[in-house]
Amino acid sequence: MNTASALLVLLIAALLEAGGDALIRSGLHASALKKTAFMVLGGLVLFCYGYTVNAPTWDFGRLLGIYVVFFFLVAQAINLLAFGQKPTPGILVGGSLIVLGGLAISFMRS
């Protein structure tokens, strides 16, 4: 798998994981009928995440740094767009450390 394809798969996996988590969160605070629908859909999306991230034959540990960055950025976007919660200064500072750490893990060679 080339680098561009691996990055796309990791981005899709981050979208699925954060999206599935958001659906579960929405289900926890919904009426009974919506709760069931959100929970089932969230479970299916999280299953798709698990398949997507584990199907390729790659060294996931090597790519983990970039995945964590994608997950953080996608989760913050969903938090803002779906739940209307802006990131706090602490999240922005910590998030910048996540991004720097992910880049270091992925691109620094020993």
Secondary structure by P-SEA (a helix, b strand, c coil): ccaaaaaaaaaaaaaaaaaaaaaaaaaaaccaaaaaaaaaaaaaaaaaaaaaacccccccccaaaaaaaaaaaaaaaaaaaaccccccaaaaaaaaaaaaaaaaaccccc
